Amino acid sequence: MALDTITEPQELREHFGEPLHIAVAVEKPQLDKHHRHFIEHSPFICLASTGAAGQPAVSPKGDAPGFVKVLDEKTLLIPDRPGNNKVEGFGNIVENPKVSLIFFIPGVMETLRVHGEAEIVLDTDLLKLGKAGSKLPATATLIKVTKAYMHCGKALIRSKLWDPDQHIAKGVIAPFGQVIKDQSGVPKSREEVQGIVDQEYQDNLY
């Protein structure tokens, strides 16, 4: 059965109509005081990238509020923290520098969206800006901002994301150690795998 789909830009615009004037008016080509203030208080972001083959990847990144550094109105710096070394996002940036970010602040319904072009930097002076204790990040992502705008809170309101009463009960989602054991087939017990996960969280956050 053929689906009724939208395949052309003109058809898409006709279906939804023109965008709200205010939604377009708040788009800026650089960071203003409100954007910068939001970034300084944000402990969590999602960074989207797309490689040469066109397959996108979204990478969550988090640390203490303000871990993303505002160098000036056109430049952001995101320090790298230890991960799984799959470097999917970094691989995309090497192939295609265009990225998008969403900044979140717990308890705030609105978000900040930023578009730009990224590069992976090793410059020591830049890495020092993202130092955690005595540890320098292995790399940092430097982003030249091309567009920034605040985004309304409808999605977070509908999802009740920050509502403690909506937190899922413990045990509904399988422990991460169980998931890894089931999906990877490692010859260890769930408890052993969970112990490795817990140790990794303890020893290798920075």
N, C-alpha and C positions, 0 to 999 in steps of 0.2 A: 504494500500500500504506500503510495507516494504521500509524503508529508507536505503540508502547506507551510512553506518556509519563506523567509525574507533573504534575498540574495543580492540585492542591489542597494547602494547607498541612498539613491533617491527614494526607493521604496521604504527604506528604513526611516528616513526623515518624514515621509508622508504618514507613516504609521504612528509615529510618536509626536509629530508636530515640532514646533520650534522650541529650543531650550528656554528655560526661564531666564529673563534678562539679568536678574541679580546673580544667577549662577555663572554667567559669562563675565559679568562685571567684576567679580571678585578674583578672577584669574590674573596673576601678576607674573612678569618675566623675571622677577627676583624675589628674594625673601624680604618681607617688611617686618616691622617690630612685632606684630602679632604672630607671624610665622616663627620668628626667632624665639619668642617667649615660649611658644608651644614646644618647640624642639628642645629647649633647655629643661623642660619638665617631663619629657617623654622617655620612658624606660624600655619601650618596645616598638619595633618597626617591622614591616614586611617589605622586602626588596624584590621587585620583579625584574627579570632580565630575559632576553631572547637570543639564542645563538644563531649561527648562520643558517642552520637547517629550519629555523622557524619555530622550534619547540620551546615554549616558555618555561621558566622555573621561578618559583617564589620561595625566598629564603627568609625565615624569621630570625631576627637579631634582637638581643636584649641585654641590658646591663643597667647600672644605676642611672637615674634620670639625668639627661644631658650627656650621655655617653657619645652621642653623635655631636661632633663639634661644628659650630658655625664659624668658619674662618672669615667670611665676609658675606655680603648680600647675595653673592653668586656661587659660593663654594661651601660644600659640606665635606666632612671627613668622618668616615666610619671605621673605627679600629676593628681588626679581625680578632676573634676569640677562638680558642681551640674547638674543633668540631670533629666530623668523621672523615675529613680529608677527601670527600668525593668531589669537592670544588665545582659543583655543577654551575652555580651562579658565576663564579670567577671565570670558568671556561666560557660561558656565554659572553661575559664582558670583554674578554680577549678577542672574541669574534665580532661582537657588536656592542658598542659602548652605550647604547640607549637603555636607560633604566627608569623605573618608576618606584616610588616609595609611598607607604602609608604610615603615618606616625599615630600612635595611640597613647592616651593617658588614662590610667584606671580611674573610673568615676566620671570621666568627661565623655559625653555622648558624641560630640563632634570629633572629626579626625582631620589631619593635615595630609594633603597629597602633594607630592613633589615629583616633577619630571626632570630628567637631566641626562648628561653624558658622563660616564664613569671611566676611571682608569685605576689599575691596581698599582700602588706605590710602595716603594721600599726605602724612601728617604728617611734617614734617622731622625731628623728634626720633626718631621710629620708624625712618625711613629711615636715619638716621645709624648705627643699630645694625647695619645690614647693609652698611655702606660697604665697598667693595673698593678699597684704596689711597686715592686722592683722589676716587673716583667714588661718588656716591650711586646706589642702585638707582632705576629709574624709578618703581616702586611696591613695595609689600610686601603680603603676605597675612597678615592677623591672624586667628588661629584660636582660638575659644573651645572648649576641650576638653569633650566630653560623655562620652567613654569611652576608656579606654586599656588595652591588655593585651599581654603578650608572647605570641608565637606560636611553637609548636614548630618544629623544624628539618626535619621530614620532607621537605618539598618541596625544600629546598636540598640535603639529603643524597641524595635520589633523583637529582636533576639533576647532582650533583657540581659545583655552580656555582663553588666556589672552588678546585677541583682543577686546577692548572696542566697536568696531563697530559691534561685534557679540552679545553684551548684549541684552537680550530679552526685548521687550518693556513692560513697566509697564501695568498691567492689563491682559496680555496674560495668566499668571498663576493665578489661583484664590487665593485671600488672605488666609493665613493660618487659620484664624478664620473661614472662610467659609468652608474650607476643614474639619476642626475638627467638626464643627456643622453638616455637611452632613454625615460624617462617624461615629460619635459617637452618634448622635441623642439627644444631650443635649438640654433640653427645654429652650434655651436662643437664643437671636437674634445673627446675625452674628457680629454686632457691640459689643455686650456684650462679646462674646467669643474672638473677636480680642482684646478687652480691657484687658482681662485676659492674653492673650498671650503677649501683649506689656508690661504689668506690670511685668510679669515673666522675660522677657528679661531685664527689668530695674533693678529689685530687686535681682535676683538670678543667675547672671552669675558666682558668686564666693561664 
